[in-house]
Amino acid sequence: MKNFALIGVAGFIAPRHLQAIRDTGNNLVAALDRFDSVGIMDSYFPHADFFTEFERFDRHLDKLRRQGKKIDYVSICSPNYLHDSHIRFALRQQADAICEKPLVLNPWNLDGLAEIEKETGHRVYTILQLRLHPAIKNLKDEVESAPKDKFFDVSLEYITSRGNWYHHSWKGDESKSGGVATNIGIHFFDMLLWIFGPPTSTPLATVSDDHAYGTLELKRARVKWRLSINAAHLPPEVATAGKRTFRSLKIEGREIEFSEGFTDLHTACYREILAGNGFGINEARPSIDLVYSLRKGKS
């Protein structure tokens, strides 16, 4: 049984991490969030210590380490712009970091984290859960078994409706979230690069506060993509059915069904990390480079 701490336990994605820690047979020792609406912890680790102040959380973990009860992993679910700092904190605590995507907002931050990995001997892991989705793994196998000169026509559309609150939170601030393409698109871009290879031309995108779209020229595919948080962009049949999210991935006009099976992918990622096979800085780099390019080259 490994000891975990979690930063950002009040966040939207934190329950997936709580479940993953529990379902892999490990223990959450302490959690941190500036917000105290964290009753979700009762369903997973009611005895874990909870802090709203970083300084007290830091002191508590340091005391545990000095008492021989060190934290093995720090799970990070904080806002995107804080990931770099919180990963560094985890490594200084002599723990490995498991950080939600995007690992960082800027590519050069990865170089700094790689240096600290070497200095401390501890690892930085990220959650790239689509690489473990059965339908996506099958698609990668299909592409790799196709003739090497085969060039694919791909389209990706992801609409996940968000209310007005989104624009007033850190997620609506591009300097903190990286914008729509980064905040809701990073794992889709990682998936595309993993399957079809690196970009072969400079990516450009049209970006607004609530949606982004563009075309990617990859080594083995031309990808038309669109991302949105605006419910008005939902297909009529989806909106009429009362659904708020729409995913579509087509290859050569054929729909790849991957809407189901998301719930347990974080747990699958944790199992890989605990087995020493998790996704690290090198795996995260291509998609971070890409979304940074999209952000800086937007029209």
HUMO-V961096 format. One record per run of one state. SS is the DSSP state (H for helix, E for strand, - for the rest). FROM is the first residue (numbers start at 1). LEN is the number of residues. If there is no record, write none. Layout:
ss=SS from=FROM len=LEN
ss=SS from=FROM len=LEN
This chain:
ss=- from=1 len=2
ss=E from=3 len=5
ss=- from=8 len=6
ss=H from=14 len=10
ss=- from=24 len=3
ss=E from=27 len=6
ss=- from=33 len=6
ss=H from=39 len=5
ss=- from=44 len=5
ss=E from=49 len=3
ss=- from=52 len=2
ss=H from=54 len=13
ss=- from=67 len=6
ss=E from=73 len=4
ss=- from=77 len=3
ss=H from=80 len=13
ss=- from=93 len=3
ss=E from=96 len=4
ss=- from=100 len=7
ss=H from=107 len=14
ss=- from=121 len=3
ss=E from=124 len=3
ss=- from=127 len=2
ss=H from=129 len=4
ss=- from=133 len=1
ss=H from=134 len=12
ss=- from=146 len=6
ss=E from=152 len=9
ss=- from=161 len=4
ss=H from=165 len=4
ss=- from=169 len=1
ss=H from=170 len=3
ss=- from=173 len=1
ss=H from=174 len=4
ss=- from=178 len=2
ss=H from=180 len=4
ss=- from=184 len=2
ss=H from=186 len=11
ss=- from=197 len=2
ss=E from=199 len=1
ss=- from=200 len=4
ss=E from=204 len=4
ss=- from=208 len=3
ss=E from=211 len=8
ss=- from=219 len=2
ss=E from=221 len=8
ss=- from=229 len=2
ss=H from=231 len=3
ss=- from=234 len=2
ss=H from=236 len=5
ss=- from=241 len=4
ss=E from=245 len=7
ss=- from=252 len=2
ss=E from=254 len=2
ss=- from=256 len=9
ss=H from=265 len=10
ss=- from=275 len=4
ss=E from=279 len=1
ss=- from=280 len=1
ss=H from=281 len=16
ss=- from=297 len=3
